[in-house]
Amino acid sequence: MFSGLSALVIEEVADDGEVIRVAARTRDVPSPCPVCGVLTGKVHGYHGRPMADVPVDGRKVVVHVQVRRLVCPVLECRRQTFREQVPGLMERLQRRTNRLTSQVSAVVKELCGRAAARLSRSLAVPMSFATALRLLRRIPIPVVRTPRVVGVDDFALRRRHRYATIIIDAETGERIDVLPGREAAGLEAWLLEHPGVETVCRDGSATYAEAIRRALPDAVQVSDRWHLWRNLCDKVLAEVRAHASCWATVNPARPGGVHEQTIRERWHQIHDLLGRGVGLLECSRRLDLALNTVKRYSRIPEPPADRIAPRYRTTLVDPYREHLRIRRATEPAVAVTQLFHEIKAQGYTGSHNLLVRYLTQGRAEGNRPVITPRHATRLLLTHPEHLWTKDTALLATLTSACPETAELAKFVGTFAQLLTPEKGNDARLTEWIADVRAADLPHLHSFCNGLELDRAAVNAGLTLPHHNGRTEGVNTRTKRIMRQMHGRAGFDLLRHRILLS
C-alpha cells in the first residue's frame, strides 16, 4: 500500500475516516549539500513537512514527514544549513509526492483545467482549475530532434480571422512545433533555425511553398495527394454540371418536376427585375423573397439545370411497387381503392392514406430515380470495384449518352491510378495532361493549369511515399483540444497541449 514511501521510515498510520494520516521520517544517512555537493549528516534541527500521496480506497492520504536541517561542513559554502530532500519521492517546495504528481499531470494533460478539477474530486485529489493549469504548464515539453521529413499545415484559431501553423514529423507523426499565424515569414524563420530538413509535405498553399523555397532551396516539396484528388473532384463536378443537358436525356425526371420549374421561374423573375435596374432589396420586396435568396439567385449566371432528387423513406408500400406500376401502366384510370384492395390481399398492412401519398408523389412511376450532378459525379469518382451492379449499369448509360462524360470517366480513372506513388508517375502525368488538353473539358484544363504551377511538388507527391495525412490527423485532434478549452486560454497554452499530446 505504501511501497512508494520506501525511502522513508514509517512510524505510524492513523485512520481519520476520510483521511489516512501517515507519520514518517527520513533515514539517518548523509545528504549532499545542494551548493557544494559535500555529504554531511550533522543535524541542525528538524522540520515537519506534510505531503499528499496517492489515495487509498478512495480516501486521501497525507504523509507528515519529519525532515532534517543539516549543517554544511565547508566553511566557504554559501549555504551553511539546508533542508534535506528525498530524491524520487518529493521535490523542493512541493506538497505532493512525485507519484501523485505524475498521476495528476496525466489527468490535466488530457482534460486541461475545469474538467480536470471536476474529475480530480472524484479521484480523492481535489484541486482547483488554476492548480490544474499550473500543473499543466509545469509539464516539460519533450525535446525532439529536427526530423528529416516534416509535414506543414495550418488550422484556424478563429475561422477567417486567426490561424496557426503546425509542424510535425511526417514519418512518425510526432509534434515538432506550433507557430502563430500562417504567413511565410514565420515558417521561413523556423526552417532557418532548424537545419537538417530534407523533405517538406504540404498542401497546395503558395505561401508555404514560397517560404520553403526561400529557406531551403534544396529541399524536396511534396504536394499532398488527398488535396490533388479533392481538387480534381471539384472540377469533375463542374464538368458534369456543364454537360447536364447532354446526359440528362437518358435521365428523365419524375412526373411533375414542380420544384425544378419553380427554381427556373424564380431565376427569370429576379434577373428580369435586375435587368430593368431594380435593386436587390426592392426585388425581395416585390417577389416576397428573403434578401439572401435574391442575392444567391443574382450570382447565378444561368438558370440552374440541376435535377432535384427526391429523398423518400422506406414505406410499407415499397414491396408492392412493381405491381402498382404494372397496373397503372395497363389501366391508367384504375381507382386507388381497387389498388388498395389488391395489395391488401397480397399482404399489405399499411393504411389507405399511405398508399394515396405514395401514388401522389409519383413513386410508383418509372423504374429509374432522378440522377443529380452530384450523384453522377459520385459514380464517376468511385472505384469501379466498389460500385453496385445497378450503379455500374447506370454509369454505362450516362457515359454512352454523353461523349464528354465518357471521356471524363476515362481521365478520372487514369488519374486515380497515378495517386499510388511509384517511379514513372511524373512522366505518365505529363501524358495525362496532354490528353486532357486535347479534350473539350475546360474545367479539367483549369485543373491542369494548377498542376503545372506546382509541378515539381506534384511530381514528388506522385512518386514519393511521403504525404500530409498525419498532419491532417494532428489537426483533427487539435480541434478536439480547442473544443475542450472553449476559447478560455491563449495561444501559449494551446501550443503546450498540442506538443504534449
N, C-alpha and C positions, 0 to 999 in steps of 0.2 A: 504493500500500500504506500509506504514512504521510501521506496527504493531510490527515488530521485534525491532524497536528502541524505544519502550515504556519506557525503563529505562532512556531515555534522555529527555531533554526539547528541542523540535524542534522550532527554532526561524525563519527560513527562508528556502524556497525551490526555487531554481532557475533553469530554463531550459536553458542550454547552447547548445542546438542542440543534439549532440551525447552523451552528458554527463548531468546527472541531479545532481546538487550540493545541498546538504542539510547542513545547518548551525545549529548546536545543541550544547548544553552544558550539563554538569552533574547536577544532582539535588543537592540542598543545604542541604545535610544530612550528618551526621558524618560518617567517614570511619575508619576502623580499621587499625592500624599500621601493616605492613607486618612482623615486627620483634617481637614486644611485644604484639600486638593484642589490644591495648588500643584505644578506639574510640576517635576521635578528629575531630573538624570542623574548627580549626584555619587555615586560608589561608595564605600561604607564597607567592604564586604567581600563575600565570596561564600559561598554555601551549596549543598550538594548535596541534591536532593530526588527520591527515587525515586517513580515513578508507574507504575501498571499501565494498559496500554492494551488495546484490543480484540485478541483473539487473531488470529494469522495461521496458517493451515493447521493449526488445532488445537493450536497451541503458544502459550504465554504470551508476552506482550510486556511488557518492563519498560523504562521510559524513565527514565534518570538525567539529570535536568535541573539545570543549574547556574544558580541564580537569584542576583540581586544584592541586597545590602542597601544601600539608598540613604539619603542624608542629606537631611533636610528643610531647605530654606534659610530657613524662617521661624523666627526665634529664639523667638517666643512660642508656637510649636506644642507641644502636649503630646507629640507623637511626634517625637523627634529623629532616630531612624533607623527604617526599616521595610523589610520584605522585600517585594519586588515580586511581583505576581500577574499571571497571564496570563488575561485575560478570555476566556470562551468555551472555554477548554481545561482549566483546573483551578481549583478553589476553595480557599479557605483551610482548612487542616487536613485536606484530603482526600488520599487515597493512590490515587485512581482518576481518570482523565481524565473529563471531562464526558460524552463519547460512550459510554464504557464504563459509567458510572453510569446513563445513560439506558437502555441495553440491559438491565442487571441489574435496574433498577427495574421494567421491563416484565415481567420473569420473576417477581419477587417479588410484583408486584401480582396476577398470575393464580394463583400457586401458594402464596403465603404462605411459611412457614418451612422445615420439613423437606423438603418436596417441592422447593422452590426450591433448597435446598442440594444435594440429590441431582442435580438437573439441571445445576446450575452446574459440578459437577465434570466432567461430560461435555462442557461447553462451554469447558473450559480456563480457567474463572474460579472456582476453588474458594473457598468461603466457608462459614461455619458457619450454623446456623439462627438463632442470635442476631443475627449480622450481617444476615441476610436480613430479620429483623423490624425491626432498626434502620433499614435502608434503606426498608422499607415505611412505617414511621411518619414518615420524613423526607419522603415524597412529600406535597406540599401538597394539601389538599382544594380542588378548584376552587370559586371564589366564584360563586354563582348568584344571579340576581335572584329576587325574590319573584314567582312566576307568578300569572297571573290565574285559572287553573283548577287546583286541586290535587286529588290523589287520596290518600285516607287509608285505611289498613288495618292490621291487627295481624298478627303472626306469633309463633310460640312459640319462646322460647329454651329452655325446658324444658316440655314439654307438661303442661298442667293445673297448672303451678306458676308459671312466669315467662313474661311476654310483653313484646313491644316494639311500638312504633308506627312505621310508615314513612310518609313524606310524599314525594310525587313531583309533578312537573309532569304533569298528566293529558293535556296536549296533545302533549308531546314525549317523555314517559317518563323525563325527567331526574330523578335522585335529588336531593331537596332536603335532607332531614334524617331522622334516626332518633332516636326518643325512647325512653327506658327506661319500661317499663310501658305499660299501655293504659287508664289512668284518665283521666277527663275533665279533671282539673286540668292535666295535662301538655300535652294538646293545646290547651286553652284558653289557657295561658300562651304557647305558641308562636304561636298566631294573633294574640294581642295584640301580640307583639313584631314581627310581620311584617305590617304593614298593606298593603293592596292586593289581597288575595284576594277575588274576587267570587263564585266558584263552588267548591263542595266536593263531590267524588264520594266516596261511602262505601257500605258495605253496610247491612244493617238494624240496626246497632248503636245502641241507645238511648243508650249512654254517649257515643259520638262525636256523636250528634245534639244532645244537651244541651250538650256543650262548644262546638259550633259556634254554637248558638243564643245562648249567653251571650256568647261572644267577638265574633261577627259577626252581629248580629240581622238585618242587611240582606242577608247573603249567601244565595245560592241553594244549597240542598242537593239533590243528585241521588242518588237511590237506584239502585243498580246493577241493570241489567235481568237479568243472569245469576242473581243471587240471587233476584229475583222469580220467575223461571222455575223455579229449584230448589225454592223453597217450594211452588209450585203442583204440581210433580212429586210431592212427598211427600204432599200432600193428595189428589191423584188416586189414588195407590197405596192410601191408606187407604179411599177410596170404593170402589175396585174390590174390595178385600178385604171390605168390608162387604156388597157385593152378590154375593159369590161363589156363594151358594146359588141365585141367580137365573140368572146367565149360565152357570153350570156345568151347567145342564140340557141344553145343546147341546154340552157338552164331556165326553162320557163317559170315565170312567177306563179305563185299560188293564186287561186281566184280572188279577185278583189284588188290587192295592192293599194289599199286606201292610204296607208301611211306614206309610202313612197310618193304617191301622187300629191299628197298634201305638202310634202317637203319641196317638191318641184314648184308647185304653185306659190308657196311662200317665198321661195327664192326669187321668182319672177316679180312678185309684188314688191319686194324690198328693192330690187335693182331697178325697177321702173320708177319708183319714187326717188331713189338716189340719182338716177339719170336726169330727172327733172329738177335737180338741185335741192331736194328736200333733205334736211339734216337727219342724223341718226335718231335723235330724241323725238323729233316730230314723226318719223317713221314708226317708232314704237307706240306713239300715241294714236296714230291713225289706224294701225293694224292691231292695236291692243295686244302687243307683244312685249316681253321684257327687253330692256335695252341691251343686255348682254346677248340675247338671241339675235337681235338685229345686227349687232357688231359681228357675231360669228358668221352670219349669212353674208354680210358685206365683204368679208375677206375671201369668200369662195368665188373664184373667177368664173366657174361654170356650174350649171345645175348639177347637183350630186346624182350620179347614176348608180350608187350602191343599192344592192338589194338588201332589204331588212329581213333577216331570217327569224321567223317566229320561234320562240322557245316555249315548249309545252312540257308540262309534267306528264309522267306516265299515268294513264287513267284505266278504268275497268273496261273501256270500250276498245282499247288497242288490240286485244286478241281477235276481235271481230271486224277489224278494219277492212280486210280483203273482201269479206262477204258484203259489207256495206258498199264498197267501191264497185263491185260487180253488179249489185242490184241497182244502184243509181245510174250506172252506165247503160244497162239494158232497159231500164224503166225509169226515166228521169222524173216522172210525176208520182212515183210511189210515195205514199204517206209515211211520215215519221212514225206514226203509231204502228203501222204494219211492220216497219223495220224493227221497232222495239219488241213486238211480239215474236218476230222470227229469231232474233238473237237471244231473247229470253228463253226460248225453247232450247237453244244451244248451250245454255248455262250462264247467261249474262246475269249478274247480281246487282248492277247499278240502277240508278233511277232514270226516269224518262227525261228529266231536265238535263241530266248529264249527257245523254245521247243528243239532245237538241243542240246544246252548246258545242258538242264535238262536230256535228254536221255544219253548224253555222260558221265555225272557224275554218271550214274547208279542209279539215284534217283527214277526211275520207276521200279526198280528190287527189288524183295523180299518184305516182309512185316514186317521186324524186323531190326531196326538200329543196328549198331555195338555197343556193350557194352564194355566200357573200365573198367579196375580195379577200377578206382575212381568212376565211375558210379555204379558199382556193390557194392562198399563199401558204397556209399551213401544210396543205397536201404537197406543194412543191418543195418545201423545206424539210419535210420528214423523210427519214431514210426509207427507201422502198421496202426493206425487210420489216419495218415497223408499222406498215400500213395494213389496215383491214382489207379483206378481199373486195368489199364494196367500195372502199376508198380508192383502191388501185384501179378498179374499173371506171370510177368517176373521173379520176385524174386522166386516164386514157381518153375519155370522151371529151374533156375540156381541151386537152392538148391537140386532139385531132381536129377540133373546130377552129383553132387559132394557131397559125404557124408561129407567131411570135411567142406564144405561151409554150409551145413545144421546144422552141429554141432556148427559151428562158430556163425550162426544166433541165435541158442538157447542160447549160452553163452552171447552174446551181450544183448539179451532181458532180461536175468536174472540179469545181472549186472546193466542194466538201472533201474530196479526196486529197487536196493539197494541204488540208488542215492537219493531216497526220505527218509530223515532221520527219523528213528524210532527205538525203542528198539528192540534188537534181530538181527539187521543187521550185527553185528560183527560175530555172530555165523553162520548166513547164508553166510557171506563172506568166512568163513573157509570151508564150504561145497562147495562153488563155486570154490575155489582154488583147492580143492581136485579133483573135477570133471574135471577141466581144465588140471591138471597134468596127469590125466589118459587118456586124448585125445591126438591125434597125431597133436598138434598145437604148434610147437616150439616157435613161436613168442609170443603167449599168455603165454607160460611158462616164457619167459623173463619178461612179464608184471607182472606176479605173483611174480617173484623174487623181482621186485621193490616194490611191495606192502608189502612183508614180511620185507624188510629193514626198512620200516617206518610204521609198522603195528599199533602201538599204535595211531599215528596221523590219520591214515586211519580209524581206528575203531571210533575215535571221530568224524571224518568228516561224517561218515555214520549214526551216532546215535544222534549227537547234532545238533541243528538248526543253529549254527553259520557257517559262510562262509566268504570268502575273496572277495565277489563280490563288496562290497562298496569300498574296496581298489583299485580294478581294475578300478572302475569308477573315483576315485580321480586321478589315474594315467592318464586316458584319458583326464581329464580336465587340468592336469599338462602339457601335451603335447601341448594343446591349448595355455597355458600361455607361454611356451617356444617358440612357433611359433610367438607370438606377440612380444617377446623380441628380436628375430632374433640373439641370441647369443651375444647381446651387453652388457649384465650385468653379474655379477658374481653370485656365489652360494648364498651369503647372501641375495641379492635382490630377487632371485628366491624363496628362503625359505620364505622370508617375504610375498611375494604374495600368495604362496600356503597356508600359515597359515591364511591369511586374507580372502581367497576366500571361 
